[in-house]
């Protein structure tokens, strides 16, 4: 979709309508956090995200590190420049009351959570083989992301979309607003990402499933020694297990 002046004007008019909490024909609301409002037009594959101020200090913080909308755009572009699939930024701007908006393209695929809980539930035959392939390739993908210096701000499995292509999977990262990049990736943030991916119940993800993912992730992280890798595996699982237990899920 070309980023022409006419398109920019079209999106600006759409943002005015959506910013008044009205839904143009064909648009529907999508579940989001308390600090955002998200809508989608399935016919065109376009998403609208409105960033709602979290506190009166947000504008001051934005002067130092950029607004949430700016960070979302920049992180999408940084990942794409490094060869990772993310939504394409289409248009952005400001709304009354300190709000900002971002239009972006939809990406294909289904959240990894849904693949594990709904699509590949059976632990036998083709379903089992594809489930194992999904986890191995997810490990490769996240390992490449971390090896490139990126950590994701909220790496729950629903924020990684997977599209099946025969026996293989292509992955897409969404909700990239809080991502960070450093060389090498910050150890605490890598640990947090691994914990977030482990936040699935035992009936969703067995110990062997977790190890399949981790072994493939580990192969991409060649700068880690064995002691460091084992520490990350152990502590990320323990951290996730403590959180699951507090939520009453284990």
C-alpha positions in Angstrom: 0.0 0.0 0.0 1.8 3.1 -1.2 2.4 5.9 1.3 1.2 8.7 -0.9 -0.2 12.1 0.2 -3.7 11.0 -0.7 -3.3 7.9 1.5 -1.9 10.0 4.3 -4.9 12.3 4.1 -7.2 9.3 4.0 -5.7 7.9 7.2 -5.8 11.3 8.9 -9.5 11.5 8.3 -10.0 8.0 9.5 -8.0 8.8 12.7 -10.3 11.8 13.3 -13.4 9.5 13.2 -11.8 6.7 15.2 -10.4 9.2 17.7 -14.0 10.2 18.5 -14.7 6.6 19.4 -16.7 6.1 16.3 -16.3 3.0 14.1 -16.4 3.6 10.3 -18.1 0.9 8.3 -16.1 -2.3 8.2 -14.1 -1.5 11.3 -14.3 -3.4 14.6 -12.7 -3.0 18.0 -9.9 -5.4 19.0 -9.1 -6.3 22.6 -6.2 -4.3 24.0 -4.6 -3.0 27.2 -6.2 -0.2 29.3 -3.8 2.3 27.7 -4.6 1.7 24.1 -7.6 1.5 21.8 -7.2 -0.8 18.8 -9.5 -1.3 15.8 -9.2 -3.3 12.6 -10.6 -3.3 9.1 -10.4 -6.9 8.0 -11.2 -6.1 4.4 -8.1 -4.0 3.9 -5.9 -5.7 6.5 -5.2 -2.4 8.4 -5.0 -1.9 12.2 -5.4 1.3 14.1 -3.8 1.8 17.5 -4.5 4.8 19.6 -2.0 5.4 22.4 -3.8 6.6 25.5 -1.7 8.6 28.1 -0.8 6.5 31.1 0.0 9.5 33.4 0.5 13.3 33.3 4.3 12.6 33.2 4.1 10.7 29.9 4.6 13.8 27.8 7.7 14.7 29.8 9.1 11.2 29.4 8.4 11.3 25.7 10.8 14.3 25.3 13.6 12.1 26.5 12.9 8.7 25.0 10.2 9.4 22.4 6.5 8.8 22.6 5.0 5.3 22.7 3.8 5.7 19.2 7.3 6.8 18.0 8.9 3.9 19.8 6.4 1.5 18.2 7.2 2.7 14.7 10.9 2.7 15.3 11.0 -0.8 16.8 8.9 -2.2 13.9 11.4 -0.7 11.5 14.5 -1.8 13.4 13.2 -5.4 13.4 12.3 -5.3 9.7 15.7 -3.8 8.8 17.3 -6.8 10.7 15.3 -9.3 8.7 12.4 -10.0 11.1 8.8 -9.8 10.1 6.6 -7.2 11.8 3.6 -5.0 10.9 4.4 -2.3 8.3 3.9 1.3 9.5 1.4 3.0 7.2 0.5 6.4 8.9 0.7 8.1 12.2 -0.1 11.4 13.9 -1.6 13.2 16.9 -5.0 13.5 18.4 -6.5 15.9 21.0 -5.7 15.2 24.6 -2.1 14.1 24.1 -3.1 11.0 22.2 -1.3 9.6 19.2 -2.2 7.0 16.6 -0.5 4.5 14.4 -2.0 2.7 11.4 -0.2 -0.5 10.4 -0.7 -3.5 8.2 -2.0 -6.8 9.5 0.4 -9.7 9.5 -0.5 -13.3 8.7 -0.6 -16.1 11.1 -2.1 -17.2 14.4 -0.6 -16.6 17.9 1.7 -19.4 19.1 -0.6 -19.8 22.1 -3.5 -20.7 19.8 -1.4 -23.1 17.9 -0.5 -25.0 21.1 -4.0 -24.9 22.7 -6.3 -25.2 19.7 -4.5 -26.2 16.4 -1.9 -28.8 17.5 -3.4 -30.3 20.6 -3.1 -33.9 19.7 0.1 -35.5 20.9 0.3 -38.1 18.1 0.7 -38.4 14.4 1.1 -35.3 12.2 -0.1 -33.0 14.9 2.7 -34.1 17.2 5.3 -33.8 14.5 4.1 -30.2 13.6 4.0 -29.3 17.3 7.6 -30.3 17.7 8.6 -28.5 14.5 6.8 -25.3 15.7 8.7 -25.3 19.0 12.1 -26.0 17.4 11.6 -23.3 14.8 10.3 -20.9 17.4 13.5 -21.5 19.4 15.6 -20.8 16.3 13.6 -17.6 15.7 13.8 -16.2 19.2 17.4 -17.2 19.4 18.2 -15.2 16.2 16.3 -12.2 17.6 18.3 -12.3 20.8 21.6 -12.9 19.0 20.9 -9.8 16.9 20.6 -7.8 20.2 16.8 -7.4 20.3 14.7 -8.1 23.4 10.9 -7.9 23.2 8.9 -5.8 25.7 6.2 -8.4 26.1 7.2 -11.7 24.6 4.1 -13.7 25.6 3.3 -16.4 23.0 0.3 -14.6 21.8 2.6 -11.8 20.6 4.4 -14.1 18.3 2.3 -15.1 15.3 3.0 -18.3 13.3 2.0 -19.0 9.7 2.3 -22.6 8.5 4.0 -23.2 5.2 3.9 -27.0 4.6 6.1 -28.5 7.4 7.6 -25.1 8.3 6.5 -22.0 10.1 7.1 -18.3 9.5 7.0 -16.0 12.6 5.9 -12.4 13.0 6.4 -10.2 16.0 3.7 -7.8 17.2 3.3 -5.2 20.0 6.9 -4.1 19.6 6.6 -0.8 21.4 8.8 -1.7 24.4 11.5 -3.6 22.6 15.1 -2.8 23.2 18.3 -3.4 21.3 21.9 -3.6 22.6 25.1 -5.5 21.8 24.9 -8.1 23.2 21.2 -8.2 24.3 20.8 -7.3 28.0 21.0 -10.5 30.1 18.1 -9.5 32.4 15.9 -8.7 29.4 16.7 -12.1 27.7 15.9 -13.8 31.0 12.6 -11.9 31.1 11.7 -12.9 27.5 12.4 -16.6 28.3 10.3 -16.4 31.4 7.4 -14.8 29.4 7.6 -17.6 26.8 7.5 -20.1 29.7 4.2 -18.6 31.1 2.1 -21.6 29.8 0.5 -24.2 31.9 2.0 -27.7 32.0 -0.8 -29.1 29.9 0.1 -26.5 27.2 3.8 -27.2 27.3 5.6 -30.2 28.8 9.1 -30.2 30.1 10.3 -31.9 26.8 8.5 -29.2 24.8 10.3 -26.5 26.7 13.6 -28.3 26.2 13.0 -28.6 22.4 12.5 -24.9 22.3 15.5 -24.1 24.5 18.0 -26.3 22.7 17.3 -24.6 19.4 17.4 -21.2 21.1 20.7 -22.1 22.6 22.3 -22.9 19.2 21.7 -19.4 18.1 23.3 -17.9 21.2 26.9 -19.0 20.5 28.4 -16.3 22.8 26.9 -17.9 25.9 28.9 -20.6 27.7 27.2 -23.7 29.0 27.0 -22.5 32.6 25.3 -19.2 31.4 22.8 -21.1 29.2 21.9 -23.5 31.9 21.4 -20.7 34.4 19.0 -18.9 32.0 17.0 -22.1 31.3 16.7 -22.9 35.0 15.9 -19.3 36.3 13.5 -18.5 33.5 11.5 -21.6 34.2 11.5 -21.0 38.0 10.5 -17.4 37.5 7.6 -18.4 35.3 6.6 -21.2 37.6 6.4 -18.8 40.6 4.2 -16.5 38.6 1.9 -19.3 37.4 1.6 -20.6 41.0 0.6 -17.1 42.2 -2.1 -17.0 39.5 -3.3 -20.4 40.6 -2.5 -22.1 37.3 -0.2 -24.8 38.6 
